[in-house]
Amino acid sequence: MTDRTDQTSRPGAGRGEFAAVDAELAARGFTRMHFELDRIEMLLDLLGSPQRAYPSIHLTGTNGKTSTARMIDSLLRAFGLHTGRYTSPHLETVRERISLDGEPVDEERFVATYREVKPLADLVDQRSAEPLTYFDLTTALAFATFADAPVDVAVVEVGLGGAEDATNVLQAGVAVLTPIGLDHTEWLGDTLEDIALHKAGIIHSGATVIAAAQEEEAARPILERCAEVGATVAREGAEFGVLRRAVAVGGQVLTIQGLGGVYDEVFLPLHGAHQAQNAAVALAAVEAFLGAGAKRQLDIEAVREGFAATSSPGRLEKVRNAPTVLLDGAHNPHGMAATVTALQEEFAFSKLVGVLAVLGDKDAAGLLELLEPVLDSLVVTRNSSPRAMPAEELAELATEVFGPDRVQVADEMPDAIEAAVAEAEYDVPGELSGVGVLVTGSVVTVADARRLLKR
């Protein structure tokens, strides 16, 4: 068994080997989806059920999953636990999806685990009508990596939905549901109730459920599922929640009512009321996992340490100054509304220019309507996804909302960022620190911009 504190102790794998593995994974079809658990269950059985080697905290929801997972991970590490974290999608490398003790697995470990899993994955492919998907295989790689490390706890985010997601083999003792909104309606249904039914599928017998505040249409299926399987539920606004928040340099300071008491003077280096909500959910999840409650409160200093160490790349992430360039992966109206609120409450731009690129199946008009009040002008482009909406099509929608004088079109992301920076700097009196550029509309958009701006 590999020492869990040393990711470099495996047999060496060159960068070329990792690139080859990455290409093999990509050949499975990055966006191909097949919602059945039989293939992933078969593969994990052949691997010796690695997902049973550690307890797990399982997260679903429409927005906030990754940020909440990262907060949970950071809190658990502040209490001395060795953690594995599985989230998606990634920004720069698939290794980001599988983290050990807060850091993406290194190339050597990733390649070595893939070599162990691939022959069994090939066997499953031969026995199945549909081959394993990209997400199936990365899920198996994550669970095997965590078992081999070994970790004390895994923090696992669903890929899409819940009930039929590949991660739902966990049957985790703690299930977390972040706010649910309309998204992925082509797969999950076109009502909040339908979507919540899918997501509530991660709730299993005897679990403790930590539920963010939900609209009634989404809350009902969650509570019904809890009653059906005998799960215990703690709800934001009833058992836990944010009591107070104040904007601070580099983030915000929170007072949180947890399951075990009040936690005050908690600095969170992330912006927005939505991130404060995510923090309350994360704290309650960690309390539930560690056994805190009415008679036991977690150590406040460890809680403060865990939150202070939290990061969430691509969530109102500042990557440049003068002008300020922010990257935000909001890709649906529910998420964009939270981003816009944070911009209005916590930033004081004299001028803000947007760069927007979205996927073709998203509610682009809804995103544009939310952005219009906070942006002085907008540059539309397309991102690198094969599912990206063409820039000209997005420009037509943008012109209807912003008017023709406030919209520019750029075919490529580098040109769009250059145009937005030039527009932000143009004819602005005083310091450039008061002007900004917001790049948003998709995680793919953020990833493309991040590669350009973080060099």
Helices and strands as residue ranges (DSSP letters): H 15-26, H 38-46, G 50-52, E 56-60, H 65-78, E 83-86, G 94-97, E 98-100, E 103-104, H 107-127, H 134-148, E 153-157, G 166-169, E 174-177, H 185-188, H 192-199, G 200-202, E 208-211, H 216-229, E 232-235, E 241-248, E 251-258, E 261-268, H 273-290, H 300-308, E 317-320, E 324-328, H 333-346, E 351-356, H 364-371, E 377-380, H 391-402, G 404-406, E 407-409, H 413-425, G 432-434, E 435-440, H 443-453
